[in-house]
Amino acid sequence: MKNLNITFISYDIDSVTKKLKVKKKEINKLFLKATDLNKTEDIKTLIEEGADVNVVDENGKTALYWASLLGYSEIVKILKEAGAK
């Protein structure tokens, strides 16, 4: 049986985890911006890529809140179907 370098594996997992967190944060930022700009297809793609449909912006508001307020009915429908609250 081979000896494993657990330190290296642990570091590698931590590195990947950090990269995934950064990616998730960037996806969520793009998701909120796409909602603001009424970019329906972009929103669908970002949801498929793992955007959090209940993420809040710097004002504590969700994409569903903004889409409703701005009258983006197609986006509201997409968000609700994706589980937004």
Secondary structure as GFF3:
##gff-version 3
##sequence-region A 1 85
A	DSSP	alpha_helix	6	36	.	.	.	ID=ss1
A	DSSP	alpha_helix	40	48	.	.	.	ID=ss2
A	DSSP	alpha_helix	63	70	.	.	.	ID=ss3
A	DSSP	alpha_helix	73	81	.	.	.	ID=ss4
###
